[in-house]
Amino acid sequence: MLDILGAALIGQGTVFFVAGTVGLLRFPDIFCRLHALTKADGLGLALIALGVALMADGVGYLVRIALIWFFVAVAGATCGHLIARYARRTMPGVRDD
């Protein structure tokens, strides 16, 4: 039963990753693209990590999954902020107050 639930969560996480990728390719400007990508990928990563955690055999695997999720989430948020700040500073006509 846990394997079925885990597979369903992994499938839902994959759908969110695909939605983030579509947003990255289709939205008009960098800020909309970043928003779609970081939000959808953050939720997709959480769902996939939860699904894999349900399928894990031991506590050691759970700790590793939690650490991977944490570091990827922090890195994704940090990169999103850095890209947005760079775009804001280099776009003509955008005030940097």
N, C-alpha and C positions, 0 to 999 in steps of 0.2 A: 504493500500500500504506500509506504514512504517513497519507494522508487517511482511509482506513478505520479505522485504529487511533486517529487523532485523534477521529473522529466517535464511536467506541465509548467513548473516555474521556470525552468531553463528555456522552454519554448516561448513563454511570455517575455522573458528577458531578451531573447533573440529578436522578437518582434519590435521591442523598444529600440534595440540597436539599429535595426533596419529603418525605423521611423526617424531616428536621429540622423542617419546617413541621408535619407531622402530630404530632410530639412536642410542639411548642409548643402546639398546640391541644388535645391529649388528656391530657397529664400533669397530676397533681393540684396540685402546688405550683410556686412560681416557681423553686426550685433545680433540680428535675427538668427543668423546661422549659428553663432556661438551659443545663443540661448537654447535653441532647439537641440543642438548637439550635446551640450553639457547636461541639460535636464533629462533628456531621453537616455543618454548613456549612463547617467548616474542611477536612474531607476532600473535600467536594464542590467547593470552590473550588480545591483543589490538583489534583484530577482535571481540571476544566475548563481550568485554566491549562496543565496539561501537554498536554491535547488540542489546545488552540489553539496552543501552542508547536510542536507537531509539524506543524501546518499553516502556520506562519509562513514568509514568504519570505526574510527576511533577519535579520541579527544585531540590527539596530535594533529590530525587532519583538520579538525574544526578550528584549531588555533591558527594553522597555516592559512586556511581560507579567510578567516577574519583579518589576519594581518595583510593578506593580499588585497582584500576589499578595502581596508583602511588606507593603505599606501596608494593604491590606484585612485581612490576617491580624492585624496588630498592632492595628488599630482594633477589630476584632471581639473580640479577647481583652481589650483594655482596657475596652471597653463592657460586656462580660460581667462583668468583675470589679467595675466601678462599680455596675452594677445589683444584683449579689449583695450588695455591701457595704451599699448603701442599703436593700435589702430586709431584710437581717439587723439593721440598726440600727433599723428602724421596725416590725418585727414584734413584737407583744406576746408576752411569755413567752420570748423568745430572749435568752440571756445574751450579752453582748459583752465577753468577757475580753480 
